[in-house]
Amino acid sequence: MAEFIDFGEFDGMFETFAHTAWRLETRRAYRSDEETETYQRFVQGRDAGYDLGDPWCTSRREQSALGKRFERVRIVDNPPTPGQLYLLDGARRNAAVGEDIRNLWRSDADRLRLPAEDFWLFDSRVAALLHFDGEDRLTGVELITDPAKVVRYCQARDAAWHYAIAARDFQARLSP
């Protein structure tokens, strides 16, 4: 039976993990991004104006200072969607607070047979599978602790990380 956790418990996992929090982002858009002021500024061609002092950034910096690692691979279409371009721009904010972001073309992700779902992997022991509705809204977080299933996510992480391109280098390849 699937075990779903509430969003508060999920948020708490970013404070309680011991070593690594790793994410695979596979979606073409995220409603939570599209509803932000930074997204609206970005799509208008203005500087997004990220606030490096907001609670999310502060938490990432604090956890990184403790030696914990935040890493993610973002799957990108060719050409990138507006939501993916926003995330590519936002990688500079993530890097400023201690995250290591890499990108992988969707065609490469398909060749590697990476999962089509978004997930976080905590300390290579727990996966948090993110569920979305048809309008790209996060609707639930499924906790996966069965070691045989977690290994599948670890294998996806290893393949994605190996082939992914650092955000700065990826961005440079997109610029004419």
N, C-alpha and C positions, 0 to 999 in steps of 0.2 A: 504494500500500500504506500502511496506517495505521502511524504511528510512535507507539508508546507509550513513555513514560518512567517510571522508577521514582519512588516517592514522595519519595525523598531529592533527586533531581534537581528534581522539582516544587517542593519546599520551597525549594530554592536559588534558584529563579526570583524569589522574593520579596525576595531580597537583591541580585540582579544586574540587575534591570530598571533602565532609566535615568530614566523620567519618570512613567509611569502604569501602575497595575495596576487593572483594572476587572473587576467580576464581575456576571453575571446569575444570580440564584438563582431557580429555578423550582419546586423540589420542595416538597411539602407537609410533609415530615419528613426529617430527617437522622439516621441511626442514631448517628453520631458525637456528635451533641448529646445524644441520649436516653440515652447511656451515661455522661454526666458527672454529677458531684455537683451542679453548678449547675442543671442541668435538673431533677434530682430535687427540689431545694429549691424551684424555681420552680413545678413542678406541684403541690407541697404547699401552695402559697400563701405561701411564705416568700420573703424576699429571696434572690435567686440567689447573692449573695456572690461576685461576680466578683473575681478576683485580678489587679489591674492591674500587678503585678510579675512575672507569669508570662512565660516566654520568648516566647510569641506577642505579647503586649502590648509587651514590651520591644523586640522587633524592629520592630514597627509604628511605635513612637515614634522609634526610631533612624532608620528609613528616611524617615519624615515630616520629621524634623529636617534631613535632607539635601535637602529640597525635593521629594521624590517624593510622588505622590498615590495614595491608595488610595480607590477609589470602588466602590459596588455598588448595584444595584437588586434589591430583593426583590419577587417576585411574591406577592401575598397573596390568598387566597380570601375570600369573604364568605359566612358568617362565617369568620374565620381559624381554622386548625387549631391544636391545642395547640403543635405545633412552630413554627408561624409566630408565635404569641403569644410564645413563648420568644425567637425571633429579634428580634421587635419590642422586647422588654424589653432584650435584649442590645445593641441599637443604641447605648445609652448608653455601654457599655463600648467599643465600636468608636469612637465619637466621641471618647471620652476619650483615645484613643491616636492620633488623627489621621485616622480614616476618615470619609468622607462617605457616609452611607447614605440611600438614598431607597427609597420603596415605590410599588408600582403594583398596582392591583386586577387580578386575573386576567382579568376581563372586558375591561379596557382592553388588557392584553397580547395577548389573543386578537384584539381589534379591530385592533391594530397589527401582527398577524401575527408577533409575536416568536417566536423559536425556543423549543421546549419543553425544550431541554436546558440544563443548567448549564455555564457556561464562564467562564474568566478570559481577559482580553485584556491582553497586556503590550505597552506602547509602540505600540499600534496595528499591530504587526508580527507578533505570534505569538499564536495562540489555544491555550488548553489546555482541551480538551473533557473534561468530567468524566463518567465512566461509573459507573453505580450498578446494584446488583442489585435484585431484587424486594423486598428487606427494607431498602431505603434505605441500604445500605452502599456507600461509595465503593470501586470495584473496580479502577479504572484511570484513567490520564490520557493522553489522546491529544493529541499535539503537532501543531498545524496551522500550517504556514509558507507554504503556497501563497498568494501574494498575492490571487488571485481569490477564494479561500475566506475569507481573513482579512477581506477587504472586507465580506463578508456579516455577520461578527460586528461590525465597526465600524458598519455601518448599523443593526444591532439595538441597539447601545450608544447611538447618537445618538437613535434614536426613544424608547427606554426612558428615557434620561436627561431628555429634553425633557418627557415627560409625567409622570414620577415625582414624588412628593411627599416633601419632606424628612421624615425619620423622626420628628422631634419634632412636626411639624404633622400627620402621618398618625396618630400615636399619640393626639393630642388629638381627632381626629375619631372615634376608636373609643371614647373615654371618654364616659359618659353625662353 
